[in-house]
Amino acid sequence: MLGQTIRSRWFVTTLHVGLWVILALALYRLRGTAPEYEETTSHTTPAQSPVPVARLESLFVPGALLGHRADTNSVNPFATRHFIPTVIPPPPPTTRKFEVTYRGFYQTEENPKRVFVQLDSALVVSAIGNRLATNLYVAEATTTNLTLTNPVPQTNVVKLNTKQVVEVPLQ
């Protein structure tokens, strides 16, 4: 029954005319003119701001932003430890360096030659063929030169009263 009413010519014509009447009334302003708005003075106190604006100024000071930085290695959802290399201890040293200064030698009739050598800051007296320091032996001594050797066939010649750095392998 509703479908017949919607298809009726009388209903469609009445609806069409009614919409035109509403449009005409809106165009002719049958409701009258709009009231005139005037500015009035208020006798109440102004509303308080709910946001504490005075404390916001300290947020944008350049020095305040630097203090809030977190360390990159801290627990943070935006930081990762994936790219931090593992700490590998350095290998143990394979050589040792000495500062050697040849100071001279002396020899008695029955004893072998003894040399005076300043090793780093200590004065050492040693016989030919004896150990001077770790893996460092006296091979030969003359009036101008001192020959040092070590278990690896490496020799060093040190001149009289001349400081020289000697590198000795550790074993």
DSSP file (Angstrom, degrees, kcal/mol; ACC not computed):
  #  RESIDUE AA STRUCTURE BP1 BP2  ACC     N-H-->O    O-->H-N    N-H-->O    O-->H-N    TCO  KAPPA ALPHA  PHI   PSI    X-CA   Y-CA   Z-CA
    1    1 A M     >        0   0    0      0, 0.0     4,-1.6     0, 0.0     5,-0.1   0.000 360.0 360.0 360.0 -36.5    0.0    0.0    0.0
    2    2 A L  H  >  +     0   0    0      1,-0.2     4,-2.1     2,-0.2     5,-0.2   0.873 360.0  56.3 -66.8 -36.4    2.9    2.4    0.7
    3    3 A G  H  > S+     0   0    0      1,-0.2     4,-1.4     2,-0.2    -1,-0.2   0.871 106.2  50.0 -64.0 -36.8    4.4    1.6   -2.7
    4    4 A Q  H  > S+     0   0    0      2,-0.2     4,-0.6     1,-0.2    -1,-0.2   0.872 109.0  52.3 -68.6 -36.8    1.1    2.7   -4.4
    5    5 A T  H >< S+     0   0    0     -4,-1.6     3,-0.7     1,-0.2     6,-0.2   0.899 108.8  49.3 -66.7 -40.0    1.1    5.9   -2.4
    6    6 A I  H 3< S+     0   0    0     -4,-2.1    -1,-0.2     1,-0.2    -2,-0.2   0.839 112.2  48.6 -68.7 -31.7    4.7    6.8   -3.5
    7    7 A R  H 3< S+     0   0    0     -4,-1.4    -1,-0.2    -5,-0.2    -2,-0.2   0.534  86.7 114.4 -84.7  -6.7    3.9    6.1   -7.2
    8    8 A S    <X  -     0   0    0     -3,-0.7     4,-1.8    -4,-0.6     5,-0.1  -0.393  64.2-142.1 -69.2 139.7    0.7    8.2   -7.1
    9    9 A R  H  > S+     0   0    0      1,-0.2     4,-2.3     2,-0.2     5,-0.2   0.850 100.7  55.6 -70.6 -34.1    0.7   11.3   -9.3
   10   10 A W  H  > S+     0   0    0      2,-0.2     4,-2.4     1,-0.2     5,-0.2   0.905 108.4  47.7 -65.0 -40.4   -1.2   13.3   -6.7
   11   11 A F  H  > S+     0   0    0     -6,-0.2     4,-2.3     2,-0.2     5,-0.2   0.925 113.0  47.1 -67.3 -44.0    1.4   12.6   -4.0
   12   12 A V  H  X S+     0   0    0     -4,-1.8     4,-2.2     2,-0.2    -2,-0.2   0.888 113.7  48.7 -66.3 -38.8    4.4   13.4   -6.2
   13   13 A T  H  X S+     0   0    0     -4,-2.3     4,-2.5     2,-0.2     5,-0.2   0.921 112.0  48.3 -68.2 -43.7    2.7   16.7   -7.4
   14   14 A T  H  X S+     0   0    0     -4,-2.4     4,-2.4     1,-0.2    -2,-0.2   0.909 113.2  48.1 -62.4 -42.8    1.8   17.8   -3.8
   15   15 A L  H  X S+     0   0    0     -4,-2.3     4,-2.0    -5,-0.2    -1,-0.2   0.911 111.8  49.9 -64.6 -42.0    5.3   17.0   -2.6
   16   16 A H  H  X S+     0   0    0     -4,-2.2     4,-1.6     1,-0.2    -2,-0.2   0.926 112.8  45.7 -63.3 -46.2    6.8   18.9   -5.5
   17   17 A V  H  X S+     0   0    0     -4,-2.5     4,-2.0     1,-0.2    -1,-0.2   0.885 110.2  55.3 -65.4 -39.2    4.6   22.0   -5.0
   18   18 A G  H  X S+     0   0    0     -4,-2.4     4,-2.1     1,-0.2    -1,-0.2   0.891 106.7  49.8 -62.7 -40.2    5.4   21.9   -1.2
   19   19 A L  H  X S+     0   0    0     -4,-2.0     4,-2.0     1,-0.2    -1,-0.2   0.878 109.5  51.5 -66.3 -36.9    9.1   22.0   -1.8
   20   20 A W  H  X S+     0   0    0     -4,-1.6     4,-2.2     2,-0.2    -2,-0.2   0.872 109.1  51.4 -66.8 -35.9    8.7   25.0   -4.1
   21   21 A V  H  X S+     0   0    0     -4,-2.0     4,-2.6     2,-0.2    -2,-0.2   0.926 109.1  49.5 -66.7 -44.0    6.7   26.8   -1.4
   22   22 A I  H  X S+     0   0    0     -4,-2.1     4,-1.9     1,-0.2    -2,-0.2   0.896 112.0  49.3 -61.6 -40.2    9.3   26.2    1.2
   23   23 A L  H  X S+     0   0    0     -4,-2.0     4,-1.8     2,-0.2    -1,-0.2   0.902 110.8  49.5 -65.8 -41.0   12.0   27.5   -1.2
   24   24 A A  H  X S+     0   0    0     -4,-2.2     4,-2.2     1,-0.2    -2,-0.2   0.907 110.0  51.0 -65.8 -41.4    9.9   30.6   -2.0
   25   25 A L  H  X>S+     0   0    0     -4,-2.6     5,-1.4     1,-0.2     4,-0.6   0.888 110.0  49.9 -63.4 -38.3    9.3   31.3    1.7
   26   26 A A  H  <5S+     0   0    0     -4,-1.9     3,-0.3    -5,-0.2    -1,-0.2   0.864 111.9  48.5 -67.7 -34.7   13.0   31.1    2.4
   27   27 A L  H  <5S+     0   0    0     -4,-1.8    -2,-0.2     1,-0.2    -1,-0.2   0.855 112.0  47.1 -74.9 -34.2   13.8   33.4   -0.4
   28   28 A Y  H  <5S-     0   0    0     -4,-2.2    -1,-0.2    -5,-0.1    -2,-0.2   0.451 103.4-129.4 -87.7  -0.7   11.3   36.1    0.6
   29   29 A R  T ><5 +     0   0    0     -4,-0.6     3,-1.2    -3,-0.3    -3,-0.2   0.947  39.0 170.8  54.4  58.9   12.3   36.1    4.2
   30   30 A L  T 3 < +     0   0    0     -5,-1.4    -1,-0.1     1,-0.2     3,-0.1   0.635  67.7  70.4 -72.9 -12.2    8.9   35.7    5.7
   31   31 A R  T 3  S-     0   0    0      1,-0.3    -1,-0.2    -6,-0.3     2,-0.2   0.686 106.0-118.8 -79.7 -16.5   10.4   35.1    9.1
   32   32 A G    <   -     0   0    0     -3,-1.2    -1,-0.3     2,-0.0     2,-0.2  -0.610  42.7 -40.9 109.9-172.8   11.5   38.8    9.4
   33   33 A T        -     0   0    0     -2,-0.2     3,-0.1    -3,-0.1    -4,-0.0  -0.543  61.8-100.1 -92.6 158.6   14.9   40.5    9.8
   34   34 A A        -     0   0    0     -2,-0.2    -1,-0.1     1,-0.1     3,-0.0  -0.492  45.7-101.8 -74.3 145.6   17.7   39.3   12.0
   35   35 A P        -     0   0    0      0, 0.0     2,-0.5     0, 0.0    -1,-0.1  -0.310  36.4-108.0 -67.4 152.9   18.1   41.1   15.4
   36   36 A E        -     0   0    0     -3,-0.1     2,-0.4     1,-0.0    -3,-0.0  -0.709  30.6-144.1 -84.5 126.7   20.8   43.7   15.7
   37   37 A Y        -     0   0    0     -2,-0.5     2,-0.3    -3,-0.0    -3,-0.0  -0.789  18.0-172.1 -95.0 131.7   23.7   42.5   17.9
   38   38 A E        -     0   0    0     -2,-0.4     2,-0.4     0, 0.0    -2,-0.0  -0.907  27.0-111.9-122.1 151.5   25.4   45.1   20.1
   39   39 A E        -     0   0    0     -2,-0.3     2,-0.3     1,-0.0    -2,-0.0  -0.658  36.8-167.2 -81.8 133.7   28.5   44.8   22.2
   40   40 A T        -     0   0    0     -2,-0.4     2,-0.3     0, 0.0    -1,-0.0  -0.793  21.4-111.1-117.8 161.7   27.8   45.0   25.9
   41   41 A T        -     0   0    0     -2,-0.3     2,-0.4     2,-0.0     0, 0.0  -0.709  29.1-130.9 -92.1 144.6   30.1   45.4   28.9
   42   42 A S        -     0   0    0     -2,-0.3    -1,-0.0     1,-0.1     0, 0.0  -0.781  14.9-167.8 -98.6 137.8   30.7   42.5   31.2
   43   43 A H        +     0   0    0     -2,-0.4     2,-0.2     2,-0.1    -1,-0.1   0.221  63.4  89.1-105.0  12.1   30.3   42.9   35.0
   44   44 A T  S    S-     0   0    0      1,-0.1    -2,-0.1     3,-0.0     3,-0.1  -0.677  85.3 -97.9-106.2 163.0   31.9   39.5   35.8
   45   45 A T        -     0   0    0     -2,-0.2     3,-0.1     1,-0.1    -2,-0.1  -0.483  47.7 -98.6 -75.4 149.3   35.6   38.7   36.4
   46   46 A P        -     0   0    0      0, 0.0    -1,-0.1     0, 0.0     2,-0.1  -0.338  46.2 -95.7 -67.5 152.4   37.5   37.2   33.5
   47   47 A A        -     0   0    0      1,-0.1     2,-0.2    -3,-0.1    -3,-0.0  -0.385  37.5-116.5 -68.7 142.5   37.9   33.4   33.4
   48   48 A Q        -     0   0    0     -2,-0.1    -1,-0.1    -3,-0.1    -3,-0.0  -0.554  29.6-111.2 -77.7 143.8   41.1   31.9   34.8
   49   49 A S        -     0   0    0     -2,-0.2    -1,-0.1     1,-0.1     4,-0.1  -0.630  18.1-152.9 -75.6 126.9   43.3   30.0   32.4
   50   50 A P  S    S+     0   0    0      0, 0.0    -1,-0.1     0, 0.0    -2,-0.0   0.654  77.4  77.6 -75.1 -12.8   43.3   26.3   33.2
   51   51 A V  S    S-     0   0    0      1,-0.0     2,-1.6     3,-0.0     3,-0.1  -0.859  83.6-131.6-100.4 125.0   46.8   25.9   31.7
   52   52 A P    >   +     0   0    0      0, 0.0     3,-0.6     0, 0.0     4,-0.4  -0.561  33.3 173.6 -75.2  90.2   49.8   27.1   33.8
   53   53 A V  G >>  +     0   0    0     -2,-1.6     3,-1.0     1,-0.2     4,-0.7   0.780  65.0  70.3 -71.4 -28.5   51.5   29.1   31.1
   54   54 A A  G >4 S+     0   0    0      1,-0.3     3,-0.5     2,-0.2     4,-0.3   0.841  98.8  48.8 -62.0 -33.9   54.2   30.6   33.3
   55   55 A R  G X4 S+     0   0    0     -3,-0.6     3,-0.5     1,-0.2     4,-0.3   0.649  96.3  72.4 -81.3 -13.6   55.9   27.3   33.7
   56   56 A L  G X> S+     0   0    0     -3,-1.0     3,-1.1    -4,-0.4     4,-0.6   0.779  83.7  68.5 -71.7 -25.5   55.9   26.5   30.0
   57   57 A E  G X< S+     0   0    0     -4,-0.7     3,-0.8    -3,-0.5    -1,-0.2   0.852  93.8  57.0 -63.0 -33.7   58.6   29.2   29.3
   58   58 A S  G X4 S+     0   0    0     -3,-0.5     3,-0.7    -4,-0.3    -1,-0.3   0.671  95.5  67.0 -73.0 -14.6   61.2   27.1   31.1
   59   59 A L  G <4 S+     0   0    0     -3,-1.1    -1,-0.2    -4,-0.3    -2,-0.2   0.807 100.0  48.1 -73.0 -28.2   60.6   24.1   28.8
   60   60 A F  G << S+     0   0    0     -3,-0.8    -1,-0.2    -4,-0.6    -2,-0.2   0.209  76.0 121.0-103.6  15.6   62.0   25.9   25.7
   61   61 A V    X>  -     0   0    0     -3,-0.7     3,-1.0     1,-0.1     4,-1.0  -0.652  67.5-129.8 -73.4 132.8   65.2   27.2   27.2
   62   62 A P  H 3> S+     0   0    0      0, 0.0     4,-0.8     0, 0.0     3,-0.4   0.842 105.3  53.1 -57.3 -36.0   68.1   25.7   25.1
   63   63 A G  H 3> S+     0   0    0      1,-0.2     4,-0.8     2,-0.2     3,-0.2   0.789 100.9  61.0 -70.5 -26.6   70.0   24.5   28.1
   64   64 A A  H <4 S+     0   0    0     -3,-1.0     4,-0.4     1,-0.2     3,-0.3   0.836  99.7  54.9 -70.6 -31.7   67.1   22.6   29.5
   65   65 A L  H >< S+     0   0    0     -4,-1.0     3,-0.8    -3,-0.4    -1,-0.2   0.815 101.3  58.1 -72.5 -29.0   66.8   20.4   26.5
   66   66 A L  H >< S+     0   0    0     -4,-0.8     3,-1.0     1,-0.2    -1,-0.2   0.799  98.4  60.1 -71.5 -27.6   70.4   19.2   26.7
   67   67 A G  T 3< S+     0   0    0     -4,-0.8    -1,-0.2    -3,-0.3    -2,-0.2   0.653  97.2  60.2 -75.1 -14.2   70.0   17.9   30.3
   68   68 A H  T <  S+     0   0    0     -3,-0.8     2,-0.2    -4,-0.4    -1,-0.2   0.344  73.2 120.1 -97.8   6.7   67.3   15.4   29.2
   69   69 A R    <   -     0   0    0     -3,-1.0     2,-0.2    -4,-0.1     3,-0.0  -0.530  54.7-142.6 -73.4 135.5   69.3   13.4   26.8
   70   70 A A        -     0   0    0     -2,-0.2    -2,-0.1     1,-0.1     2,-0.0  -0.648  26.3 -96.6 -93.1 154.1   69.6    9.7   27.7
   71   71 A D    >   -     0   0    0     -2,-0.2     3,-1.2     1,-0.1    -1,-0.1  -0.381  28.3-127.7 -65.1 148.1   72.8    7.7   27.1
   72   72 A T  T 3  S+     0   0    0      1,-0.3    -1,-0.1    -3,-0.0     4,-0.1   0.736 107.7  52.8 -72.8 -20.3   72.8    5.7   23.9
   73   73 A N  T 3  S+     0   0    0      2,-0.1    -1,-0.3     6,-0.1     2,-0.1   0.337  88.6 105.4 -96.2   8.4   73.6    2.5   25.7
   74   74 A S  S <  S-     0   0    0     -3,-1.2     2,-0.7     1,-0.1     5,-0.1  -0.360  90.3 -84.3 -82.1 167.5   70.8    2.8   28.2
   75   75 A V  S    S+     0   0    0     -2,-0.1    -1,-0.1     3,-0.1    -2,-0.1  -0.630  71.7 145.3 -74.4 114.8   67.7    0.7   28.1
   76   76 A N    >   -     0   0    0     -2,-0.7     3,-1.2     3,-0.4     0, 0.0  -0.988  57.5-127.4-152.3 138.8   65.5    2.6   25.6
   77   77 A P  T 3  S+     0   0    0      0, 0.0    -2,-0.0     0, 0.0    -1,-0.0   0.713 112.7  47.0 -66.2 -15.8   63.0    1.4   23.0
   78   78 A F  T 3  S+     0   0    0      2,-0.0     2,-0.3    -3,-0.0    -3,-0.1   0.429 101.9  73.7-104.8   0.2   64.8    3.5   20.4
   79   79 A A    <   -     0   0    0     -3,-1.2    -3,-0.4    -5,-0.1     2,-0.3  -0.867  61.8-164.8-113.5 148.8   68.4    2.4   21.3
   80   80 A T        -     0   0    0     -2,-0.3     3,-0.2    -8,-0.1    -6,-0.0  -0.949  25.6-152.5-132.7 151.8   70.0   -0.9   20.5
   81   81 A R  S >  S+     0   0    0     -2,-0.3     3,-0.8     1,-0.1    -1,-0.1   0.270  75.4  99.6-100.1   8.6   73.0   -2.8   21.6
   82   82 A H  T 3  S+     0   0    0      1,-0.2    -1,-0.1     3,-0.0     0, 0.0   0.861  84.0  43.1 -63.7 -36.6   73.2   -4.7   18.3
   83   83 A F  T 3  S+     0   0    0     -3,-0.2    -1,-0.2     2,-0.1    -2,-0.1   0.417  85.7 106.0 -94.6   1.8   75.9   -2.4   16.8
   84   84 A I  S <  S-     0   0    0     -3,-0.8     2,-0.0     1,-0.0    -3,-0.0  -0.716  72.1-128.4 -82.4 122.5   78.1   -2.2   19.9
   85   85 A P        -     0   0    0      0, 0.0     2,-0.1     0, 0.0    -2,-0.1  -0.359  22.4-107.0 -71.5 150.3   81.2   -4.4   19.3
   86   86 A T        -     0   0    0      1,-0.1     2,-0.7    -2,-0.0     0, 0.0  -0.483  37.7-107.9 -72.5 147.7   82.2   -6.9   21.8
   87   87 A V        -     0   0    0     -2,-0.1    -1,-0.1     1,-0.0     0, 0.0  -0.676  34.3-167.6 -83.6 116.7   85.3   -6.0   23.8
   88   88 A I        -     0   0    0     -2,-0.7    -1,-0.0     3,-0.0     0, 0.0  -0.913  22.4-124.9-104.6 122.2   88.2   -8.2   22.8
   89   89 A P        -     0   0    0      0, 0.0     0, 0.0     0, 0.0     0, 0.0  -0.368  32.9-103.3 -66.2 145.3   91.1   -8.0   25.2
   90   90 A P        -     0   0    0      0, 0.0     0, 0.0     0, 0.0     0, 0.0  -0.352  43.1 -99.0 -66.1 149.0   94.4   -7.0   23.5
   91   91 A P        -     0   0    0      0, 0.0     3,-0.1     0, 0.0    -3,-0.0  -0.318  46.9 -93.6 -65.7 151.7   96.8   -9.9   22.9
   92   92 A P        -     0   0    0      0, 0.0     2,-0.0     0, 0.0     0, 0.0  -0.326  51.7 -92.6 -64.4 149.4   99.6  -10.2   25.4
   93   93 A P        -     0   0    0      0, 0.0     3,-0.1     0, 0.0     0, 0.0  -0.325  30.0-163.7 -65.3 144.5  102.8   -8.5   24.4
   94   94 A T  S    S+     0   0    0     -3,-0.1    76,-3.2    75,-0.1     2,-0.3   0.545  71.6  38.8-103.3 -12.0  105.3  -10.6   22.6
   95   95 A T  E     -A  169   0A   0     74,-0.3     2,-0.4    76,-0.0    72,-0.0  -0.910  63.7-149.7-134.8 163.3  108.3   -8.3   23.1
   96   96 A R  E     -A  168   0A   0     72,-2.6    72,-3.4    -2,-0.3     2,-0.4  -0.996  14.1-141.7-133.3 140.5  109.7   -6.1   25.8
   97   97 A K  E     -A  167   0A   0     -2,-0.4     2,-0.3    70,-0.2    70,-0.2  -0.851  16.7-174.0-106.8 138.3  111.7   -2.9   25.2
   98   98 A F  E     -A  166   0A   0     68,-2.7    68,-3.1    -2,-0.4     2,-0.7  -0.949  24.0-134.0-124.7 146.0  114.7   -1.8   27.3
   99   99 A E  E     -A  165   0A   0     -2,-0.3    21,-3.2    66,-0.2     2,-0.4  -0.917  32.9-170.1 -96.6 117.2  116.8    1.4   27.3
  100  100 A V  E     -AB 164 119A   0     64,-3.3    64,-2.4    -2,-0.7     2,-0.4  -0.917  15.2-178.4-115.7 132.2  120.4    0.2   27.4
  101  101 A T  E     -AB 163 118A   0     17,-1.8    17,-2.9    -2,-0.4     2,-0.5  -0.987  21.5-140.8-128.5 121.5  123.5    2.4   28.0
  102  102 A Y  E     +cB 160 117A   0     57,-0.8    59,-3.5    60,-0.6    60,-0.2  -0.715  21.7 176.8 -83.4 121.6  126.9    0.7   27.9
  103  103 A R  E     -     0   0A   0     13,-2.8     2,-0.2    -2,-0.5    14,-0.2   0.528  48.5 -91.3-104.3 -10.0  129.1    2.3   30.6
  104  104 A G  E     - B   0 116A   0     12,-0.8    12,-3.3    38,-0.0    -1,-0.4  -0.781  35.8-105.5 130.9-174.9  132.3    0.2   30.2
  105  105 A F  E     - B   0 115A   0     10,-0.3     2,-0.3    -2,-0.2    10,-0.2  -0.938  14.9-157.8-145.7 167.0  133.9   -3.0   31.6
  106  106 A Y  E     - B   0 114A   0      8,-2.4     8,-2.9    -2,-0.3     2,-0.3  -0.972   6.5-166.8-143.4 158.5  136.6   -4.2   33.9
  107  107 A Q        -     0   0    0     -2,-0.3     2,-0.2     6,-0.2     6,-0.1  -0.989   5.2-158.0-148.6 135.1  138.6   -7.5   34.1
  108  108 A T        -     0   0    0      4,-0.4    -2,-0.0    -2,-0.3     0, 0.0  -0.547  40.3 -95.7-101.6 175.6  140.9   -8.9   36.8
  109  109 A E  S    S+     0   0    0      1,-0.2    -1,-0.1    -2,-0.2     0, 0.0   0.916 118.9  24.5 -61.0 -46.7  143.5  -11.6   36.2
  110  110 A E  S    S+     0   0    0      2,-0.1    -1,-0.2    -3,-0.0    -3,-0.0   0.682 111.4  74.4 -96.8 -18.0  141.4  -14.6   37.2
  111  111 A N  S    S-     0   0    0      1,-0.1    -3,-0.2     3,-0.0     3,-0.1  -0.618  81.1-110.4 -98.0 154.6  137.8  -13.4   36.6
  112  112 A P        -     0   0    0      0, 0.0    -4,-0.4     0, 0.0    -1,-0.1  -0.226  53.2 -70.9 -72.4 171.4  136.0  -12.9   33.3
  113  113 A K        -     0   0    0     -6,-0.1    15,-1.6    -8,-0.1     2,-0.4  -0.341  46.9-155.7 -61.9 141.4  135.2   -9.5   32.0
  114  114 A R  E     -BD 106 127A   0     -8,-2.9    -8,-2.4    13,-0.2     2,-0.3  -0.985   7.9-151.8-120.7 134.5  132.4   -7.7   33.8
  115  115 A V  E     -BD 105 126A   0     11,-3.3    11,-1.8    -2,-0.4     2,-0.6  -0.789   9.8-139.5-108.2 148.3  130.4   -5.0   32.1
  116  116 A F  E     +BD 104 125A   0    -12,-3.3   -13,-2.8    -2,-0.3   -12,-0.8  -0.936  30.7 173.4-102.6 118.2  128.6   -2.0   33.5
  117  117 A V  E     -BD 102 124A   0      7,-2.8     7,-3.6    -2,-0.6     2,-0.8  -0.991  28.6-144.2-129.2 130.0  125.2   -1.5   31.8
  118  118 A Q  E     -BD 101 123A   0    -17,-2.9   -17,-1.8    -2,-0.4     2,-0.7  -0.854  20.8-167.5 -93.0 112.1  122.5    1.0   32.7
  119  119 A L  E >   -BD 100 122A   0      3,-2.8     3,-2.4    -2,-0.8     2,-0.8  -0.902  62.8 -47.8-106.6 112.5  119.3   -0.9   32.0
  120  120 A D  T 3  S-     0   0    0    -21,-3.2    -2,-0.0    -2,-0.7   -22,-0.0  -0.519 125.5 -26.4  55.9-100.6  116.3    1.5   32.1
  121  121 A S  T 3  S+     0   0    0     -2,-0.8     2,-0.4     2,-0.0    -1,-0.3   0.398 121.9  88.4-119.5   1.5  117.2    3.4   35.3
  122  122 A A  E <  S-D  119   0A   0     -3,-2.4    -3,-2.8     2,-0.0     2,-0.6  -0.807  70.5-132.3-104.6 142.4  119.2    0.7   37.2
  123  123 A L  E     -D  118   0A   0     -2,-0.4     2,-0.4    -5,-0.2    -5,-0.2  -0.831  28.1-167.3 -92.2 122.0  123.0    0.1   36.9
  124  124 A V  E     -D  117   0A   0     -7,-3.6    -7,-2.8    -2,-0.6     2,-0.5  -0.915  13.2-158.2-116.1 135.0  123.7   -3.6   36.4
  125  125 A V  E     +D  116   0A   0     -2,-0.4     2,-0.3    -9,-0.2    -9,-0.2  -0.962  26.5 164.1-110.6 123.9  127.1   -5.4   36.6
  126  126 A S  E     -D  115   0A   0    -11,-1.8   -11,-3.3    -2,-0.5     2,-0.2  -0.976  33.1-120.9-141.9 151.6  127.2   -8.6   34.7
  127  127 A A  E >   -D  114   0A   0     -2,-0.3     3,-1.8   -13,-0.2    11,-0.3  -0.498  46.9 -84.4 -86.3 160.3  129.8  -11.1   33.4
  128  128 A I  T 3  S+     0   0    0    -15,-1.6    11,-0.2     1,-0.3    -1,-0.1  -0.463 118.2  21.3 -64.1 131.3  130.2  -12.0   29.7
  129  129 A G  T 3  S+     0   0    0      9,-2.2    -1,-0.3     1,-0.4     2,-0.1   0.222 100.4 114.8  93.4 -13.6  127.8  -14.8   28.9
  130  130 A N  S <  S-     0   0    0     -3,-1.8     8,-1.9     1,-0.1    -1,-0.4  -0.423  76.4 -91.5 -87.2 165.1  125.5  -14.1   31.8
  131  131 A R  E     -E  137   0B   0      6,-0.2     6,-0.3     1,-0.2    -4,-0.1  -0.585  32.7-176.7 -77.0 133.0  121.9  -12.9   31.7
  132  132 A L  E    S-     0   0B   0      4,-3.3     2,-0.3     1,-0.4     5,-0.2   0.808  70.2 -24.2 -94.9 -40.5  121.5   -9.1   31.8
  133  133 A A  E >  S-E  136   0B   0      3,-1.7     3,-2.2     0, 0.0    -1,-0.4  -0.858 104.7 -35.5-154.3-175.3  117.6   -9.1   31.8
  134  134 A T  T 3  S-     0   0    0      1,-0.3   -38,-0.1    -2,-0.3     3,-0.1  -0.356 129.6 -14.5 -56.4 117.9  114.8  -11.4   30.7
  135  135 A N  T 3  S+     0   0    0     -2,-0.2     2,-0.4     1,-0.1    -1,-0.3   0.747 112.3 113.9  57.8  28.7  116.0  -13.2   27.5
  136  136 A L  E <   +E  133   0B   0     -3,-2.2    -4,-3.3    14,-0.1    -3,-1.7  -0.973  42.4 179.4-132.3 118.6  118.9  -10.7   27.1
  137  137 A Y  E     -EF 131 149B   0     12,-3.1    12,-2.5    -2,-0.4     2,-0.6  -0.848  32.0-116.1-121.3 152.0  122.5  -11.9   27.4
  138  138 A V  E     + F   0 148B   0     -8,-1.9    -9,-2.2   -11,-0.3    10,-0.2  -0.781  33.1 173.3 -85.8 122.2  125.9  -10.2   27.2
  139  139 A A  E     -     0   0B   0      8,-2.9     2,-0.3    -2,-0.6     9,-0.2   0.850  61.0 -11.1 -97.2 -43.4  127.8  -11.7   24.2
  140  140 A E  E     - F   0 147B   0      7,-1.5     7,-3.0   -12,-0.0     2,-0.4  -0.990  53.3-157.7-158.6 149.8  130.9   -9.6   24.0
  141  141 A A  E     + F   0 146B   0     -2,-0.3     2,-0.2     5,-0.2     5,-0.2  -0.996  14.6 169.5-136.4 130.8  132.4   -6.4   25.4
  142  142 A T        -     0   0    0      3,-3.0   -38,-0.0    -2,-0.4    -2,-0.0  -0.675  53.2 -90.3-123.3-177.8  135.1   -4.2   23.9
  143  143 A T  S    S+     0   0    0     -2,-0.2     3,-0.1     1,-0.2   -38,-0.1   0.758 124.7  22.6 -68.8 -22.7  136.3   -0.7   24.9
  144  144 A T  S    S+     0   0    0      1,-0.2    16,-2.0    15,-0.1     2,-0.3   0.646 121.9  43.6-116.2 -21.6  133.8    1.0   22.5
  145  145 A N  E     - G   0 159B   0     14,-0.2    -3,-3.0    15,-0.0     2,-0.4  -0.926  52.1-157.8-133.4 151.9  131.0   -1.6   21.9
  146  146 A L  E     -FG 141 158B   0     12,-2.4    12,-3.2    -2,-0.3     2,-0.6  -0.999  15.0-152.3-124.9 128.8  128.8   -4.0   23.8
  147  147 A T  E     -FG 140 157B   0     -7,-3.0    -8,-2.9    -2,-0.4    -7,-1.5  -0.902  13.8-172.3-105.8 124.1  127.2   -6.9   21.9
  148  148 A L  E     -FG 138 156B   0      8,-3.3     8,-2.6    -2,-0.6     2,-0.3  -0.853   4.3-179.5-113.0 149.7  123.9   -8.3   23.3
  149  149 A T  E     -FG 137 155B   0    -12,-2.5   -12,-3.1    -2,-0.3     6,-0.2  -0.890  10.3-158.4-140.1 169.9  122.0  -11.3   22.2
  150  150 A N        -     0   0    0      4,-0.7     4,-0.5     2,-0.6   -14,-0.1  -0.888  43.8 -88.3-142.5 173.2  118.8  -13.3   23.0
  151  151 A P  S    S+     0   0    0      0, 0.0   -15,-0.1     0, 0.0   -16,-0.0   0.832 115.7  69.3 -58.6 -32.6  117.6  -16.9   22.4
  152  152 A V  S    S-     0   0    0    -17,-0.2     2,-2.9    17,-0.1    -2,-0.6  -0.740 113.2-103.4 -78.0 132.6  116.2  -15.9   19.1
  153  153 A P  S    S+     0   0    0      0, 0.0     2,-0.4     0, 0.0    -1,-0.1  -0.266  78.2 130.6 -66.0  79.1  119.3  -15.3   17.0
  154  154 A Q        -     0   0    0     -2,-2.9    -4,-0.7    -4,-0.5     2,-0.3  -0.994  36.6-166.3-131.8 126.1  119.1  -11.5   17.2
  155  155 A T  E     -G  149   0B   0     -2,-0.4     2,-0.4    -6,-0.2    -6,-0.2  -0.857   4.5-162.9-114.9 149.8  122.1   -9.4   18.2
  156  156 A N  E     -G  148   0B   0     -8,-2.6    -8,-3.3    -2,-0.3     2,-0.5  -0.995   7.9-151.2-129.4 135.7  122.3   -5.7   19.2
  157  157 A V  E     -G  147   0B   0     -2,-0.4     2,-0.5   -10,-0.2   -10,-0.2  -0.938  12.2-167.1-109.9 123.9  125.4   -3.6   19.3
  158  158 A V  E     -G  146   0B   0    -12,-3.2   -12,-2.4    -2,-0.5     2,-0.1  -0.942  13.9-137.3-113.3 128.9  125.4   -0.8   21.8
  159  159 A K  E >   -G  145   0B   0     -2,-0.5     3,-1.4   -14,-0.2   -57,-0.8  -0.438  38.6 -80.9 -81.2 158.6  128.1    2.0   21.6
  160  160 A L  B 3  S-c  102   0A   0    -16,-2.0   -57,-0.2     1,-0.3    -1,-0.1  -0.364 109.7  -3.9 -62.6 130.9  129.8    3.3   24.7
  161  161 A N  T 3  S+     0   0    0    -59,-3.5     2,-0.5     1,-0.2    -1,-0.3   0.750 102.1 124.0  56.2  31.5  127.8    6.0   26.7
  162  162 A T    <   -     0   0    0     -3,-1.4   -60,-0.6   -60,-0.2     2,-0.4  -0.985  59.7-132.6-122.0 126.5  125.0    6.0   24.1
  163  163 A K  E     +A  101   0A   0     -2,-0.5     2,-0.3   -62,-0.2   -62,-0.2  -0.630  32.7 174.4 -79.6 130.9  121.4    5.3   25.1
  164  164 A Q  E     -A  100   0A   0    -64,-2.4   -64,-3.3    -2,-0.4     2,-0.5  -0.997  30.3-127.7-139.6 141.3  119.7    2.7   22.8
  165  165 A V  E     -A   99   0A   0     -2,-0.3     2,-0.5   -66,-0.2   -66,-0.2  -0.794  26.0-166.6 -90.9 125.4  116.4    1.0   22.8
  166  166 A V  E     -A   98   0A   0    -68,-3.1   -68,-2.7    -2,-0.5     2,-0.5  -0.951   8.2-150.5-116.1 129.9  116.6   -2.8   22.6
  167  167 A E  E     -A   97   0A   0     -2,-0.5   -70,-0.2   -70,-0.2    -2,-0.0  -0.884  13.7-169.9-104.3 126.1  113.6   -4.9   21.8
  168  168 A V  E     -A   96   0A   0    -72,-3.4   -72,-2.6    -2,-0.5     2,-0.2  -0.956  20.1-126.9-119.2 127.2  113.7   -8.4   23.3
  169  169 A P  E     -A   95   0A   0      0, 0.0     2,-0.3     0, 0.0   -74,-0.3  -0.479  23.7-132.7 -70.7 141.8  111.1  -11.2   22.4
  170  170 A L              0   0    0    -76,-3.2   -35,-0.0    -2,-0.2   -36,-0.0  -0.711 360.0 360.0 -92.3 145.9  109.4  -12.8   25.3
  171  171 A Q              0   0    0     -2,-0.3    -1,-0.1   -76,-0.0   -76,-0.0   0.346 360.0 360.0-134.9 360.0  109.1  -16.6   25.5
